[in-house]
């Protein structure tokens, strides 16, 4: 629960930075 949202958020942040 809430893991999917966290993972998506982290991936989005990493992608934006990378």
C-alpha positions as CSV (number, residue, x, y, z in Angstrom):
1,X,0.0,0.0,0.0
2,X,1.4,3.3,-1.0
3,X,4.5,1.6,-2.3
4,X,3.4,2.1,-5.9
5,X,3.0,5.8,-5.5
6,X,6.3,6.1,-3.7
7,X,8.1,4.2,-6.4
8,X,6.5,6.2,-9.2
9,X,7.4,9.4,-7.4
10,X,11.0,8.4,-6.9
11,X,11.4,7.3,-10.5
12,X,9.9,10.6,-11.7
13,X,12.4,12.5,-9.6
14,X,15.4,10.4,-10.8
15,X,14.3,10.7,-14.4
16,X,14.0,14.5,-14.1
17,X,17.4,14.7,-12.5
18,X,19.1,12.4,-14.9
